[in-house]
Amino acid sequence: MKTTRFLGLECVEASNGLLSLLVTQSVGPRVISLRVNDGENLFAELPDATLDCPGKGAFHFYGGHRLWHAPEDPRRTYLPDDDLVVISPLTNGLRVKQPPEEETNIQKEIEIRFSQDQPAVQVEHILTNHSIEPVTLAPWAITQVKPGGVAILPQNREPWDQNPTLPHRHLALWPYTDINSPHIEWGNEVILIHADMMENQLKIGFPNPQGWLAYWRSGTLFVKRAAYDPQAEYYDFGSSSECYCESTFLELETLGPITTLEPGQSTHHAETWEVYTGVQCPENLDDLHQFIANKRGGRQ
């Protein structure tokens, strides 16, 4: 495994010749960079951005991709992850594992496996309960991308039970979200979030049976997919997908179902990331849906 420094952090580089990742070794688990060949880092770079974890100090964003466990509570969600992690090779990828959090006894682990011939990578998120008591939580995978693009959030159009007289979708809005924000473009097929905010924040969550989120910026389309279980329960009013935006970054977030882990048990939450270049800014939403459907899993 090739090591390097990026944003002042010790990192391990992994690649399939089409996509290149940097995984932090001195902190984490984090994926701090995603590039197409030698191109621009698609992820936000936030070496100085922090959140306060009460009584524990600062949680550093750094940018890129991280694993949290829901529900959000600053006292445990924002626990600093600034210790060394263990990185080990896998076939077509690598595994990164942190020590169990002292406060929660939850251990975070990420396994990364590249497609052999497509611009795609599977990212498996694992939470393990090392305490002596059951813990109820949900895996929460968060990717920070650079501003200046458009997030594409697909909306359900099918009745849940083939009864068109009943509601078929709902949205979760956070208190700081202005429903009249000019940065939100409400649509029946998709909701678009224009990541050009100069102040304030917004966040939207929703059940996502279509199983994907996307972000377009400067001709590059980043798609991340995660399965949705219609029989499961999700935090945040049933949200399996969420999008947060402020001036310096936008987050594409997916959550696994709420689960209770007995001592020693683990839960897994998988995402697939795909990156496509030379994509025009979407104007016809039907064409966009078809494009992403045809590219499912990074395969033609």
C-alpha angles and dihedrals in degrees: 000000000000116000127205142156123253128173087354093303131117108244142178118223123219128179145165093203092263102056128029126200134191115208117193118240101179093054136011149000085266138142101210102177138034119181138171102232105308095338132121121305105259092203127083116261110217109160093158102038115110145170124210117246105199110247094356106070130235129351108211118217096197086177130253125070129340141170121233131167120235148260097066114242118156092219093064107008093059096047108143115254098195098129129103117276130206116245120191132175124257130184104283092355148013145264125232120194132179126204113263112278108258093219098048104018088226116138120209121210134173126196118196124197124177127217107245096228110010135071090255139108133188115224116196117196117202129188119188126191110225095171127100093241133064115264126204115211145120130234112250119196115196128188121191115205131183119270123247098074140082127260115215115209113185118220129213113252100174126088112251093231103013090265107124093192093070127074114266106188143022139190134221116217124191121225093253093053114107106211088205093053112142087220092069118076108193116211139164094233099035141357113227123209113199106210098211100104118148095188143005126028140252136196133187129184132185144158107269115203090164087067102216144092125190141194125199122198131158095343096314123111118202114194125186122187131197129171120251122212111205090196095054131085121241133193124247097047093314098314117162091168130039139176126204123186137184135150099285103038148359123225127214107198135185128186134201123223121284108269138175113226118205116212108294095014126125136203126208131210120183130202129181117210121203128181125198125184130202093038117149118228104273116259101155107055093194089058090049092052090050092047093053092043092052091050095050113155092001091289127119 
